[in-house]
Amino acid sequence: MNTVERIVESYFRLCRCCFTYSDVKVVDGNNRQLDILAVSVVTGDQYLMRSEVQTPDPLRTLGSGGCG
């Protein structure tokens, strides 16, 4: 589990009072897995989260003016 997944999982567990389960393998899913499943213990609401980190393309920012 990466850092972003830990933050999202902790938010749902601590702030939304959810039972969470991470990195769930899909049966007969051809190497598929679910990042985070959560179920609220208060309301019974169910959540499925996919988290990822995106960084800006460093080559795109070089041609945007800069210093000079």
N, CA, C and O atoms as a Tripos MOL2 file, in Angstrom:
@<TRIPOS>MOLECULE
protein
  272   271    68     0     0
PROTEIN
NO_CHARGES

@<TRIPOS>ATOM
      1 N           0.8600   -1.1720    0.0000 N.3       1 MET1
      2 CA          0.0000    0.0000    0.0000 C.3       1 MET1
      3 C           0.9070    1.2360    0.0000 C.2       1 MET1
      4 O           1.8090    1.3540    0.8290 O.2       1 MET1
      5 N           0.6570    2.1510   -0.9380 N.am      2 ASN2
      6 CA          1.4770    3.3550   -0.9990 C.3       2 ASN2
      7 C           0.9490    4.4240   -0.0410 C.2       2 ASN2
      8 O          -0.0800    4.2310    0.6070 O.2       2 ASN2
      9 N           1.6480    5.5360    0.0410 N.am      3 THR3
     10 CA          1.3110    6.5900    0.9970 C.3       3 THR3
     11 C          -0.0660    7.1800    0.7570 C.2       3 THR3
     12 O          -0.8020    7.4140    1.7150 O.2       3 THR3
     13 N          -0.4310    7.4240   -0.4760 N.am      4 VAL4
     14 CA         -1.7430    7.9970   -0.7840 C.3       4 VAL4
     15 C          -2.8460    7.0410   -0.3460 C.2       4 VAL4
     16 O          -3.8460    7.4720    0.2260 O.2       4 VAL4
     17 N          -2.6750    5.7510   -0.6080 N.am      5 GLU5
     18 CA         -3.6640    4.7660   -0.1850 C.3       5 GLU5
     19 C          -3.7890    4.7360    1.3360 C.2       5 GLU5
     20 O          -4.8920    4.5920    1.8640 O.2       5 GLU5
     21 N          -2.6710    4.8700    2.0410 N.am      6 ARG6
     22 CA         -2.7120    4.8960    3.5140 C.3       6 ARG6
     23 C          -3.4810    6.1090    4.0310 C.2       6 ARG6
     24 O          -4.2490    5.9970    4.9870 O.2       6 ARG6
     25 N          -3.2800    7.2570    3.4070 N.am      7 ILE7
     26 CA         -3.9850    8.4750    3.8340 C.3       7 ILE7
     27 C          -5.4830    8.3310    3.5990 C.2       7 ILE7
     28 O          -6.2810    8.6370    4.4850 O.2       7 ILE7
     29 N          -5.8720    7.8690    2.4140 N.am      8 VAL8
     30 CA         -7.2900    7.7030    2.0900 C.3       8 VAL8
     31 C          -7.9190    6.6590    3.0030 C.2       8 VAL8
     32 O          -9.0180    6.8670    3.5160 O.2       8 VAL8
     33 N          -7.2410    5.5510    3.2080 N.am      9 GLU9
     34 CA         -7.7600    4.4930    4.0710 C.3       9 GLU9
     35 C          -7.9160    4.9830    5.5120 C.2       9 GLU9
     36 O          -8.9160    4.6810    6.1630 O.2       9 GLU9
     37 N          -6.9450    5.7310    6.0070 N.am     10 SER10
     38 CA         -7.0190    6.2720    7.3700 C.3      10 SER10
     39 C          -8.1490    7.2790    7.5200 C.2      10 SER10
     40 O          -8.8230    7.3030    8.5500 O.2      10 SER10
     41 N          -8.3660    8.1120    6.5030 N.am     11 TYR11
     42 CA         -9.4610    9.0770    6.5440 C.3      11 TYR11
     43 C         -10.8020    8.3620    6.6860 C.2      11 TYR11
     44 O         -11.6140    8.7270    7.5360 O.2      11 TYR11
     45 N         -11.0350    7.3500    5.8590 N.am     12 PHE12
     46 CA        -12.3130    6.6430    5.9210 C.3      12 PHE12
     47 C         -12.4600    5.8710    7.2310 C.2      12 PHE12
     48 O         -13.5620    5.7720    7.7710 O.2      12 PHE12
     49 N         -11.3700    5.3310    7.7360 N.am     13 ARG13
     50 CA        -11.4370    4.5570    8.9720 C.3      13 ARG13
     51 C         -11.6520    5.4660   10.1840 C.2      13 ARG13
     52 O         -12.4880    5.1730   11.0390 O.2      13 ARG13
     53 N         -10.9030    6.5640   10.2610 N.am     14 LEU14
     54 CA        -10.9360    7.4140   11.4530 C.3      14 LEU14
     55 C         -12.0050    8.5000   11.4000 C.2      14 LEU14
     56 O         -12.6490    8.7700   12.4140 O.2      14 LEU14
     57 N         -12.2090    9.1260   10.2480 N.am     15 CYS15
     58 CA        -13.1350   10.2590   10.1510 C.3      15 CYS15
     59 C         -14.5530    9.8490    9.7750 C.2      15 CYS15
     60 O         -15.5130   10.4940   10.1940 O.2      15 CYS15
     61 N         -14.6950    8.7900    8.9950 N.am     16 ARG16
     62 CA        -16.0220    8.3840    8.5410 C.3      16 ARG16
     63 C         -16.5230    7.1130    9.2270 C.2      16 ARG16
     64 O         -17.5680    6.5740    8.8610 O.2      16 ARG16
     65 N         -15.7680    6.6330   10.2330 N.am     17 CYS17
     66 CA        -16.1520    5.4360   11.0090 C.3      17 CYS17
     67 C         -16.4610    4.2520   10.1090 C.2      17 CYS17
     68 O         -17.5190    3.6330   10.2230 O.2      17 CYS17
     69 N         -15.5320    3.9420    9.2130 N.am     18 CYS18
     70 CA        -15.7250    2.8370    8.2780 C.3      18 CYS18
     71 C         -14.7960    1.6770    8.6030 C.2      18 CYS18
     72 O         -13.6770    1.8630    9.0820 O.2      18 CYS18
     73 N         -15.2870    0.4860    8.3320 N.am     19 PHE19
     74 CA        -14.4380   -0.6930    8.2890 C.3      19 PHE19
     75 C         -13.7780   -0.6710    6.9240 C.2      19 PHE19
     76 O         -14.4740   -0.5360    5.9170 O.2      19 PHE19
     77 N         -12.4650   -0.7990    6.8520 N.am     20 THR20
     78 CA        -11.7640   -0.7350    5.5700 C.3      20 THR20
     79 C         -10.9860   -2.0230    5.3230 C.2      20 THR20
     80 O         -10.5440   -2.6980    6.2530 O.2      20 THR20
     81 N         -10.8340   -2.3380    4.0480 N.am     21 TYR21
     82 CA        -10.0840   -3.5070    3.6180 C.3      21 TYR21
     83 C          -9.3360   -3.0970    2.3570 C.2      21 TYR21
     84 O          -9.9530   -2.6320    1.3980 O.2      21 TYR21
     85 N          -8.0290   -3.2600    2.3430 N.am     22 SER22
     86 CA         -7.2460   -2.7660    1.2070 C.3      22 SER22
     87 C          -6.5790   -3.9120    0.4550 C.2      22 SER22
     88 O          -6.3750   -5.0030    0.9870 O.2      22 SER22
     89 N          -6.2440   -3.6230   -0.8060 N.am     23 ASP23
     90 CA         -5.5630   -4.5670   -1.6990 C.3      23 ASP23
     91 C          -6.3120   -5.8910   -1.8150 C.2      23 ASP23
     92 O          -5.7480   -6.9560   -1.5630 O.2      23 ASP23
     93 N          -7.5780   -5.8170   -2.1950 N.am     24 VAL24
     94 CA         -8.4290   -6.9980   -2.3180 C.3      24 VAL24
     95 C          -8.2430   -7.6010   -3.7050 C.2      24 VAL24
     96 O          -8.4720   -6.9340   -4.7140 O.2      24 VAL24
     97 N          -7.8350   -8.8410   -3.7520 N.am     25 LYS25
     98 CA         -7.6770   -9.5430   -5.0300 C.3      25 LYS25
     99 C          -9.0540   -9.9620   -5.5540 C.2      25 LYS25
    100 O          -9.8890  -10.4490   -4.7920 O.2      25 LYS25
    101 N          -9.2840   -9.7700   -6.8520 N.am     26 VAL26
    102 CA        -10.5410  -10.1660   -7.4800 C.3      26 VAL26
    103 C         -10.4280  -11.6210   -7.9180 C.2      26 VAL26
    104 O          -9.5230  -11.9810   -8.6710 O.2      26 VAL26
    105 N         -11.3500  -12.4560   -7.4420 N.am     27 VAL27
    106 CA        -11.3430  -13.8690   -7.7930 C.3      27 VAL27
    107 C         -11.6200  -14.0060   -9.2880 C.2      27 VAL27
    108 O         -12.5690  -13.4100   -9.7990 O.2      27 VAL27
    109 N         -10.8090  -14.7760   -9.9820 N.am     28 ASP28
    110 CA        -10.9030  -14.9560  -11.4340 C.3      28 ASP28
    111 C         -10.8690  -13.6160  -12.1630 C.2      28 ASP28
    112 O         -11.5270  -13.4470  -13.1890 O.2      28 ASP28
    113 N         -10.1030  -12.6680  -11.6350 N.am     29 GLY29
    114 CA        -10.0550  -11.3300  -12.2020 C.3      29 GLY29
    115 C          -8.8510  -11.0570  -13.0650 C.2      29 GLY29
    116 O          -8.6110   -9.9040  -13.4250 O.2      29 GLY29
    117 N          -8.0670  -12.0950  -13.4190 N.am     30 ASN30
    118 CA         -6.9260  -11.9100  -14.3070 C.3      30 ASN30
    119 C          -5.9700  -10.8460  -13.7660 C.2      30 ASN30
    120 O          -5.6990   -9.8530  -14.4400 O.2      30 ASN30
    121 N          -5.4610  -11.0560  -12.5490 N.am     31 ASN31
    122 CA         -4.5170  -10.1630  -11.8550 C.3      31 ASN31
    123 C          -5.1100   -8.8000  -11.5170 C.2      31 ASN31
    124 O          -4.3810   -7.8100  -11.4700 O.2      31 ASN31
    125 N          -6.3890   -8.7320  -11.2870 N.am     32 ARG32
    126 CA         -7.0190   -7.4680  -10.8920 C.3      32 ARG32
    127 C          -7.1610   -7.4170   -9.3830 C.2      32 ARG32
    128 O          -7.3120   -8.4400   -8.7170 O.2      32 ARG32
    129 N          -7.1080   -6.1930   -8.8600 N.am     33 GLN33
    130 CA         -7.3200   -6.0110   -7.4350 C.3      33 GLN33
    131 C          -7.9740   -4.6680   -7.1790 C.2      33 GLN33
    132 O          -7.8600   -3.7460   -7.9880 O.2      33 GLN33
    133 N          -8.6590   -4.5600   -6.0540 N.am     34 LEU34
    134 CA         -9.3160   -3.3300   -5.6390 C.3      34 LEU34
    135 C          -8.4170   -2.6410   -4.6240 C.2      34 LEU34
    136 O          -7.8810   -3.2960   -3.7310 O.2      34 LEU34
    137 N          -8.2450   -1.3290   -4.7470 N.am     35 ASP35
    138 CA         -7.3570   -0.6180   -3.8300 C.3      35 ASP35
    139 C          -7.9190   -0.6090   -2.4100 C.2      35 ASP35
    140 O          -7.2950   -1.1390   -1.4910 O.2      35 ASP35
    141 N          -9.0940   -0.0080   -2.2290 N.am     36 ILE36
    142 CA         -9.6480    0.1140   -0.8830 C.3      36 ILE36
    143 C         -11.1600   -0.0910   -0.9390 C.2      36 ILE36
    144 O         -11.8490    0.5420   -1.7380 O.2      36 ILE36
    145 N         -11.6660   -0.9720   -0.0930 N.am     37 LEU37
    146 CA        -13.0940   -1.1320    0.1240 C.3      37 LEU37
    147 C         -13.3990   -0.5950    1.5150 C.2      37 LEU37
    148 O         -12.6280   -0.8210    2.4480 O.2      37 LEU37
    149 N         -14.5110    0.1130    1.6630 N.am     38 ALA38
    150 CA        -14.8980    0.6320    2.9720 C.3      38 ALA38
    151 C         -16.4070    0.5070    3.1460 C.2      38 ALA38
    152 O         -17.1750    0.7010    2.2040 O.2      38 ALA38
    153 N         -16.8170    0.1780    4.3720 N.am     39 VAL39
    154 CA        -18.2310    0.1010    4.7230 C.3      39 VAL39
    155 C         -18.4170    0.8760    6.0150 C.2      39 VAL39
    156 O         -17.7320    0.6240    7.0060 O.2      39 VAL39
    157 N         -19.3490    1.8220    6.0000 N.am     40 SER40
    158 CA        -19.6260    2.6160    7.1950 C.3      40 SER40
    159 C         -20.3170    1.7460    8.2330 C.2      40 SER40
    160 O         -21.3270    1.1060    7.9400 O.2      40 SER40
    161 N         -19.7740    1.7210    9.4510 N.am     41 VAL41
    162 CA        -20.3970    0.9460   10.5160 C.3      41 VAL41
    163 C         -21.6090    1.6730   11.0830 C.2      41 VAL41
    164 O         -22.3970    1.0710   11.8120 O.2      41 VAL41
    165 N         -21.7760    2.9590   10.7620 N.am     42 VAL42
    166 CA        -22.9000    3.7480   11.2560 C.3      42 VAL42
    167 C         -24.0880    3.6690   10.3030 C.2      42 VAL42
    168 O         -25.2060    3.3740   10.7270 O.2      42 VAL42
    169 N         -23.8500    3.9350    9.0050 N.am     43 THR43
    170 CA        -24.9520    4.0260    8.0340 C.3      43 THR43
    171 C         -25.0540    2.8250    7.1130 C.2      43 THR43
    172 O         -26.0970    2.6140    6.4920 O.2      43 THR43
    173 N         -23.9910    2.0290    7.0080 N.am     44 GLY44
    174 CA        -23.9850    0.8970    6.0910 C.3      44 GLY44
    175 C         -23.5990    1.2720    4.6710 C.2      44 GLY44
    176 O         -23.6010    0.4160    3.7860 O.2      44 GLY44
    177 N         -23.2610    2.5630    4.4310 N.am     45 ASP45
    178 CA        -22.8290    2.9920    3.0990 C.3      45 ASP45
    179 C         -21.5620    2.2390    2.7060 C.2      45 ASP45
    180 O         -20.7160    1.9360    3.5480 O.2      45 ASP45
    181 N         -21.4480    1.9420    1.4100 N.am     46 GLN46
    182 CA        -20.3060    1.1960    0.8970 C.3      46 GLN46
    183 C         -19.5140    2.0660   -0.0660 C.2      46 GLN46
    184 O         -20.0900    2.8080   -0.8620 O.2      46 GLN46
    185 N         -18.1930    1.9720    0.0100 N.am     47 TYR47
    186 CA        -17.3180    2.7770   -0.8350 C.3      47 TYR47
    187 C         -16.2620    1.8780   -1.4680 C.2      47 TYR47
    188 O         -15.7970    0.9170   -0.8560 O.2      47 TYR47
    189 N         -15.8960    2.2040   -2.6970 N.am     48 LEU48
    190 CA        -14.7960    1.5620   -3.3970 C.3      48 LEU48
    191 C         -13.8960    2.6830   -3.8870 C.2      48 LEU48
    192 O         -14.3340    3.5280   -4.6680 O.2      48 LEU48
    193 N         -12.6520    2.7070   -3.4460 N.am     49 MET49
    194 CA        -11.7290    3.7880   -3.7970 C.3      49 MET49
    195 C         -10.5860    3.2810   -4.6580 C.2      49 MET49
    196 O         -10.0800    2.1720   -4.4820 O.2      49 MET49
    197 N         -10.2090    4.1190   -5.5780 N.am     50 ARG50
    198 CA         -9.0130    3.9120   -6.4020 C.3      50 ARG50
    199 C          -8.1700    5.1550   -6.2000 C.2      50 ARG50
    200 O          -8.6450    6.2630   -6.4470 O.2      50 ARG50
    201 N          -6.9500    5.0030   -5.7650 N.am     51 SER51
    202 CA         -6.1000    6.1650   -5.5260 C.3      51 SER51
    203 C          -4.8380    6.0540   -6.3590 C.2      51 SER51
    204 O          -4.3160    4.9620   -6.5840 O.2      51 SER51
    205 N          -4.3560    7.2060   -6.8140 N.am     52 GLU52
    206 CA         -3.1120    7.2310   -7.5790 C.3      52 GLU52
    207 C          -2.4710    8.6010   -7.4040 C.2      52 GLU52
    208 O          -3.1290    9.5790   -7.0500 O.2      52 GLU52
    209 N          -1.1910    8.6410   -7.6580 N.am     53 VAL53
    210 CA         -0.4230    9.8800   -7.5550 C.3      53 VAL53
    211 C          -0.0580   10.3230   -8.9590 C.2      53 VAL53
    212 O           0.4400    9.5320   -9.7610 O.2      53 VAL53
    213 N          -0.3070   11.5920   -9.2530 N.am     54 GLN54
    214 CA          0.0860   12.1400  -10.5450 C.3      54 GLN54
    215 C           1.0250   13.3080  -10.3140 C.2      54 GLN54
    216 O           0.7800   14.1610   -9.4610 O.2      54 GLN54
    217 N           2.0910   13.3360  -11.0740 N.am     55 THR55
    218 CA          3.0370   14.4380  -10.9900 C.3      55 THR55
    219 C           3.0620   15.1450  -12.3360 C.2      55 THR55
    220 O           2.8250   14.5200  -13.3700 O.2      55 THR55
    221 N           3.3460   16.4370  -12.3320 N.am     56 PRO56
    222 CA          3.4030   17.1490  -13.6060 C.3      56 PRO56
    223 C           4.5550   16.6400  -14.4630 C.2      56 PRO56
    224 O           5.5790   16.1990  -13.9420 O.2      56 PRO56
    225 N           4.3840   16.7030  -15.7570 N.am     57 ASP57
    226 CA          5.4190   16.2860  -16.6950 C.3      57 ASP57
    227 C           6.5290   17.3250  -16.6730 C.2      57 ASP57
    228 O           6.2940   18.4700  -17.0600 O.2      57 ASP57
    229 N           7.7450   16.9630  -16.2290 N.am     58 PRO58
    230 CA          8.8310   17.9450  -16.1170 C.3      58 PRO58
    231 C           9.2430   18.5310  -17.4740 C.2      58 PRO58
    232 O           9.6850   19.6790  -17.5330 O.2      58 PRO58
    233 N           9.1100   17.7730  -18.5530 N.am     59 LEU59
    234 CA          9.4950   18.2920  -19.8660 C.3      59 LEU59
    235 C           8.5010   19.3380  -20.3490 C.2      59 LEU59
    236 O           8.8960   20.2550  -21.0700 O.2      59 LEU59
    237 N           7.2560   19.2380  -19.9900 N.am     60 ARG60
    238 CA          6.2520   20.2100  -20.3980 C.3      60 ARG60
    239 C           6.4880   21.5690  -19.7310 C.2      60 ARG60
    240 O           6.2260   22.6070  -20.3400 O.2      60 ARG60
    241 N           6.9780   21.5720  -18.4940 N.am     61 THR61
    242 CA          7.1860   22.8290  -17.7740 C.3      61 THR61
    243 C           8.4380   23.5630  -18.2510 C.2      61 THR61
    244 O           8.5670   24.7640  -18.0110 O.2      61 THR61
    245 N           9.3710   22.8670  -18.9260 N.am     62 LEU62
    246 CA         10.5920   23.5290  -19.3870 C.3      62 LEU62
    247 C          10.2890   24.5790  -20.4660 C.2      62 LEU62
    248 O          10.9480   25.6180  -20.5130 O.2      62 LEU62
    249 N           9.3310   24.3270  -21.3050 N.am     63 GLY63
    250 CA          9.0480   25.2380  -22.3960 C.3      63 GLY63
    251 C           8.0010   26.2950  -22.0820 C.2      63 GLY63
    252 O           7.5060   26.9520  -22.9980 O.2      63 GLY63
    253 N           7.6510   26.4780  -20.8150 N.am     64 SER64
    254 CA          6.5560   27.3880  -20.4720 C.3      64 SER64
    255 C           7.0260   28.7860  -20.0610 C.2      64 SER64
    256 O           6.3200   29.4690  -19.3190 O.2      64 SER64
    257 N           8.1470   29.2090  -20.5020 N.am     65 GLY65
    258 CA          8.6090   30.5550  -20.1690 C.3      65 GLY65
    259 C           9.7820   30.5220  -19.2180 C.2      65 GLY65
    260 O          10.9210   30.7200  -19.6400 O.2      65 GLY65
    261 N           9.5340   30.2780  -17.9540 N.am     66 GLY66
    262 CA         10.6090   30.1480  -16.9740 C.3      66 GLY66
    263 C          11.2840   31.4730  -16.6970 C.2      66 GLY66
    264 O          10.6390   32.5210  -16.7280 O.2      66 GLY66
    265 N          12.5820   31.4360  -16.4260 N.am     67 CYS67
    266 CA         13.3580   32.6310  -16.0520 C.3      67 CYS67
    267 C          14.1200   33.1440  -17.2680 C.2      67 CYS67
    268 O          15.1990   32.6350  -17.5700 O.2      67 CYS67
    269 N          13.6180   34.0790  -17.9280 N.am     68 GLY68
    270 CA         14.4470   34.5890  -18.9870 C.3      68 GLY68
    271 C          13.7490   34.9000  -20.1900 C.2      68 GLY68
    272 O          14.3610   35.3440  -21.1610 O.2      68 GLY68
@<TRIPOS>BOND
     1     1     2 1
     2     2     3 1
     3     3     4 2
     4     3     5 am
     5     5     6 1
     6     6     7 1
     7     7     8 2
     8     7     9 am
     9     9    10 1
    10    10    11 1
    11    11    12 2
    12    11    13 am
    13    13    14 1
    14    14    15 1
    15    15    16 2
    16    15    17 am
    17    17    18 1
    18    18    19 1
    19    19    20 2
    20    19    21 am
    21    21    22 1
    22    22    23 1
    23    23    24 2
    24    23    25 am
    25    25    26 1
    26    26    27 1
    27    27    28 2
    28    27    29 am
    29    29    30 1
    30    30    31 1
    31    31    32 2
    32    31    33 am
    33    33    34 1
    34    34    35 1
    35    35    36 2
    36    35    37 am
    37    37    38 1
    38    38    39 1
    39    39    40 2
    40    39    41 am
    41    41    42 1
    42    42    43 1
    43    43    44 2
    44    43    45 am
    45    45    46 1
    46    46    47 1
    47    47    48 2
    48    47    49 am
    49    49    50 1
    50    50    51 1
    51    51    52 2
    52    51    53 am
    53    53    54 1
    54    54    55 1
    55    55    56 2
    56    55    57 am
    57    57    58 1
    58    58    59 1
    59    59    60 2
    60    59    61 am
    61    61    62 1
    62    62    63 1
    63    63    64 2
    64    63    65 am
    65    65    66 1
    66    66    67 1
    67    67    68 2
    68    67    69 am
    69    69    70 1
    70    70    71 1
    71    71    72 2
    72    71    73 am
    73    73    74 1
    74    74    75 1
    75    75    76 2
    76    75    77 am
    77    77    78 1
    78    78    79 1
    79    79    80 2
    80    79    81 am
    81    81    82 1
    82    82    83 1
    83    83    84 2
    84    83    85 am
    85    85    86 1
    86    86    87 1
    87    87    88 2
    88    87    89 am
    89    89    90 1
    90    90    91 1
    91    91    92 2
    92    91    93 am
    93    93    94 1
    94    94    95 1
    95    95    96 2
    96    95    97 am
    97    97    98 1
    98    98    99 1
    99    99   100 2
   100    99   101 am
   101   101   102 1
   102   102   103 1
   103   103   104 2
   104   103   105 am
   105   105   106 1
   106   106   107 1
   107   107   108 2
   108   107   109 am
   109   109   110 1
   110   110   111 1
   111   111   112 2
   112   111   113 am
   113   113   114 1
   114   114   115 1
   115   115   116 2
   116   115   117 am
   117   117   118 1
   118   118   119 1
   119   119   120 2
   120   119   121 am
   121   121   122 1
   122   122   123 1
   123   123   124 2
   124   123   125 am
   125   125   126 1
   126   126   127 1
   127   127   128 2
   128   127   129 am
   129   129   130 1
   130   130   131 1
   131   131   132 2
   132   131   133 am
   133   133   134 1
   134   134   135 1
   135   135   136 2
   136   135   137 am
   137   137   138 1
   138   138   139 1
   139   139   140 2
   140   139   141 am
   141   141   142 1
   142   142   143 1
   143   143   144 2
   144   143   145 am
   145   145   146 1
   146   146   147 1
   147   147   148 2
   148   147   149 am
   149   149   150 1
   150   150   151 1
   151   151   152 2
   152   151   153 am
   153   153   154 1
   154   154   155 1
   155   155   156 2
   156   155   157 am
   157   157   158 1
   158   158   159 1
   159   159   160 2
   160   159   161 am
   161   161   162 1
   162   162   163 1
   163   163   164 2
   164   163   165 am
   165   165   166 1
   166   166   167 1
   167   167   168 2
   168   167   169 am
   169   169   170 1
   170   170   171 1
   171   171   172 2
   172   171   173 am
   173   173   174 1
   174   174   175 1
   175   175   176 2
   176   175   177 am
   177   177   178 1
   178   178   179 1
   179   179   180 2
   180   179   181 am
   181   181   182 1
   182   182   183 1
   183   183   184 2
   184   183   185 am
   185   185   186 1
   186   186   187 1
   187   187   188 2
   188   187   189 am
   189   189   190 1
   190   190   191 1
   191   191   192 2
   192   191   193 am
   193   193   194 1
   194   194   195 1
   195   195   196 2
   196   195   197 am
   197   197   198 1
   198   198   199 1
   199   199   200 2
   200   199   201 am
   201   201   202 1
   202   202   203 1
   203   203   204 2
   204   203   205 am
   205   205   206 1
   206   206   207 1
   207   207   208 2
   208   207   209 am
   209   209   210 1
   210   210   211 1
   211   211   212 2
   212   211   213 am
   213   213   214 1
   214   214   215 1
   215   215   216 2
   216   215   217 am
   217   217   218 1
   218   218   219 1
   219   219   220 2
   220   219   221 am
   221   221   222 1
   222   222   223 1
   223   223   224 2
   224   223   225 am
   225   225   226 1
   226   226   227 1
   227   227   228 2
   228   227   229 am
   229   229   230 1
   230   230   231 1
   231   231   232 2
   232   231   233 am
   233   233   234 1
   234   234   235 1
   235   235   236 2
   236   235   237 am
   237   237   238 1
   238   238   239 1
   239   239   240 2
   240   239   241 am
   241   241   242 1
   242   242   243 1
   243   243   244 2
   244   243   245 am
   245   245   246 1
   246   246   247 1
   247   247   248 2
   248   247   249 am
   249   249   250 1
   250   250   251 1
   251   251   252 2
   252   251   253 am
   253   253   254 1
   254   254   255 1
   255   255   256 2
   256   255   257 am
   257   257   258 1
   258   258   259 1
   259   259   260 2
   260   259   261 am
   261   261   262 1
   262   262   263 1
   263   263   264 2
   264   263   265 am
   265   265   266 1
   266   266   267 1
   267   267   268 2
   268   267   269 am
   269   269   270 1
   270   270   271 1
   271   271   272 2
@<TRIPOS>SUBSTRUCTURE
     1 MET1         2 RESIDUE 1 A MET
     2 ASN2         6 RESIDUE 1 A ASN
     3 THR3        10 RESIDUE 1 A THR
     4 VAL4        14 RESIDUE 1 A VAL
     5 GLU5        18 RESIDUE 1 A GLU
     6 ARG6        22 RESIDUE 1 A ARG
     7 ILE7        26 RESIDUE 1 A ILE
     8 VAL8        30 RESIDUE 1 A VAL
     9 GLU9        34 RESIDUE 1 A GLU
    10 SER10       38 RESIDUE 1 A SER
    11 TYR11       42 RESIDUE 1 A TYR
    12 PHE12       46 RESIDUE 1 A PHE
    13 ARG13       50 RESIDUE 1 A ARG
    14 LEU14       54 RESIDUE 1 A LEU
    15 CYS15       58 RESIDUE 1 A CYS
    16 ARG16       62 RESIDUE 1 A ARG
    17 CYS17       66 RESIDUE 1 A CYS
    18 CYS18       70 RESIDUE 1 A CYS
    19 PHE19       74 RESIDUE 1 A PHE
    20 THR20       78 RESIDUE 1 A THR
    21 TYR21       82 RESIDUE 1 A TYR
    22 SER22       86 RESIDUE 1 A SER
    23 ASP23       90 RESIDUE 1 A ASP
    24 VAL24       94 RESIDUE 1 A VAL
    25 LYS25       98 RESIDUE 1 A LYS
    26 VAL26      102 RESIDUE 1 A VAL
    27 VAL27      106 RESIDUE 1 A VAL
    28 ASP28      110 RESIDUE 1 A ASP
    29 GLY29      114 RESIDUE 1 A GLY
    30 ASN30      118 RESIDUE 1 A ASN
    31 ASN31      122 RESIDUE 1 A ASN
    32 ARG32      126 RESIDUE 1 A ARG
    33 GLN33      130 RESIDUE 1 A GLN
    34 LEU34      134 RESIDUE 1 A LEU
    35 ASP35      138 RESIDUE 1 A ASP
    36 ILE36      142 RESIDUE 1 A ILE
    37 LEU37      146 RESIDUE 1 A LEU
    38 ALA38      150 RESIDUE 1 A ALA
    39 VAL39      154 RESIDUE 1 A VAL
    40 SER40      158 RESIDUE 1 A SER
    41 VAL41      162 RESIDUE 1 A VAL
    42 VAL42      166 RESIDUE 1 A VAL
    43 THR43      170 RESIDUE 1 A THR
    44 GLY44      174 RESIDUE 1 A GLY
    45 ASP45      178 RESIDUE 1 A ASP
    46 GLN46      182 RESIDUE 1 A GLN
    47 TYR47      186 RESIDUE 1 A TYR
    48 LEU48      190 RESIDUE 1 A LEU
    49 MET49      194 RESIDUE 1 A MET
    50 ARG50      198 RESIDUE 1 A ARG
    51 SER51      202 RESIDUE 1 A SER
    52 GLU52      206 RESIDUE 1 A GLU
    53 VAL53      210 RESIDUE 1 A VAL
    54 GLN54      214 RESIDUE 1 A GLN
    55 THR55      218 RESIDUE 1 A THR
    56 PRO56      222 RESIDUE 1 A PRO
    57 ASP57      226 RESIDUE 1 A ASP
    58 PRO58      230 RESIDUE 1 A PRO
    59 LEU59      234 RESIDUE 1 A LEU
    60 ARG60      238 RESIDUE 1 A ARG
    61 THR61      242 RESIDUE 1 A THR
    62 LEU62      246 RESIDUE 1 A LEU
    63 GLY63      250 RESIDUE 1 A GLY
    64 SER64      254 RESIDUE 1 A SER
    65 GLY65      258 RESIDUE 1 A GLY
    66 GLY66      262 RESIDUE 1 A GLY
    67 CYS67      266 RESIDUE 1 A CYS
    68 GLY68      270 RESIDUE 1 A GLY
